[in-house]
Amino acid sequence: MPRTYKRKTDHGLVSHDAMEEAVKLVLSGMTVRKVAKDKGISRSALSRYVKKYEEDPTAVLAPNYRHSQTFTVEQEKTLEDYLVTCSQMFHGLTPKNVRKLAYEMAHKNGMKMPSKWDEKRQAGEDWFTAFLKRHPTLSIRSPEATSLARATSFNEHNINAYFDMLQSLITKLSATGQVIYNLDETGCTTVQKVPKIVSKKGIKQVGQITSRERGELVTLCGIISAAGVALPPVYIFPRKNYRDVLMRGAPEGSLGLVNASGWMTSSNFVKVLDHVVRFTGSSTEKPIIITMDNHESHIALDCVVKAKDNGIHIVTLPPHTSNKTQPLDLSVYGPLKTFLNSAANSWMMEHPGKPITIYDMAQLMGSAWLKAATPVNILSGFRLAGIWPFDRDVFCSEQFMPSLVTDRPPVEQVPETSSLCPDAAASGSPSTSAAVNFPSASEASAVPSTSFISPQEFRRYPKVCGFFSF
C-alpha cells in the first residue's frame, strides 16, 4: 500500500442523510434506477441500503470503515493525550517510540492487530501516518535542546519566590516603569553567520566569505527600562589596555571597558553601575530597581556596596530561568543578533579582502543595538516576563510541566517505608523512596475506562525515582 493513497472511485462518500433521503424516495414508489441516477448514487449500493433500512430503520446507511481499526476513537484519544503531556514535559517520544507504544497498548489490552505488528513488535508506518492524519493536533517537530538545569529550575516555587520579592520591592518604593530596569550581557563575535544567497542551480557546494575561521568575542552589556528607554550600551573588549580607537563609531554615551577574556568582571561591573547612575540619576532619595541574573560579577561585595550607596535595588533572577524571566533575552537580544549578522555581512561585501576586527565591532554592534532596542521590543520584553505591568500569573501551568519530572514532595510527606519505583517494581530491586505519579490536565480530561488499559497505566509519565537527601 502506498504511503499516500489516492482514491480511484467515489464509492462510500455518500453521507448517511443523503442515502436515507434516497432510500425513502425508493420506498415511496420511485425506482432504484431513477433515484440512483438523480442522486448520483451507485445503484447496487442503494439497493443494498434499501433492504437494510427495511430490516432496521435505525441502521446507519454509510460504510463502516472503522471495523478494521485497531483502536477506537476514545482509545486513540488517550494515546494522543499521553504524547502531548510527554512533549510538554520535554520528554517527547520519537515516531518509532510511538509505534512501539501503540503495539504495547494493543498487546496489553489483547486487541486484534495486524500480524506485522507482532513480528516487528511495533505498529506499522502506515498506521502512524494515518494516526497523525486522524489527530491534526499532533505533528513531528524538531525540539529545541534544553538543559536539565533549565527544565528543572523553572518551577512554581522558584518563580513565586522571585515574584514575591519583586512585588514587595515595587510596593515598598511605589515604583513605576520609569525606575524598573533590566541588565544583561551578551557575547558578539567578529565572525558572522553567512546568509542565503542566489547561486547557480545544481552546484554541489556554494561558499560565502566570512571574516575568519575563529572570531574574537566582544561583550555588550544592555540596560533597558520598563518605560521603553534603552541606556547607551557598555562594551567589553578582549584587551588588557583600553584605547579610544576601540569605541570608534559607537553610539553616543556608550562606555568602553577592557578585560583579557572579554567577559564581565566585578571590577568592570562597578564601572557599569557608575554608568547606570550617570544616566538614571539614581540615589538613596531616588531609588531604582534593576533585575539581572546572579552571575558572580554582579553580586560581588564591591558591586553590592556601590549599588546600595546609590539607591540601586538589585533583584536577581532565579538561576537558569533567564530565557523566561529576562526581558532582554525575550525581545531584544534576538533581533540584535539578527541585525548584527546582517550588518557584518554587508560590511564584508563592502570591504573585500579585509576581515572584521574588534576595532569595527563598536560601530556594527551599535547600529544593531539601535535597531533592536526599540520601545516596542523593550515594552514587549517586560510584559512577557511579567515584570511590568506586574503579572505574577504570566506563566501558565503547562510551562512548569518540565519541572514535574524532578519535582519531589516535602520531606515530611515522604513515607517512612520505602516502596518501589516503576522500573524497580518490575525487576524486584528496592528503591530509596516512593514513586510519585502525578495527574495532568490531559489525564484528568480523558479518564480511561476500567476495561481499557491506557498508556498512563502501564507506562507512567517521566519521573525521577529517588529523592536526594541532605
PyMOL commands that set and color helices and strands:
alter all, ss='L'
color gray80, all
select helices_A, chain A and resi 16-27+32-39+43-55+65-68+73-88+95-108+115-120+125-134+148-153+156-173+177-179+244-247+266-280+301-309+322-325+327-331+333-350+358-372+375-384+397-405+411-413+422-427+441-445+455-458
alter helices_A, ss='H'
color red, helices_A
select strands_A, chain A and resi 180-189+217-225+234-237+255-258+288-292+312-316
alter strands_A, ss='S'
color yellow, strands_A
deselect
rebuild
show_as cartoon
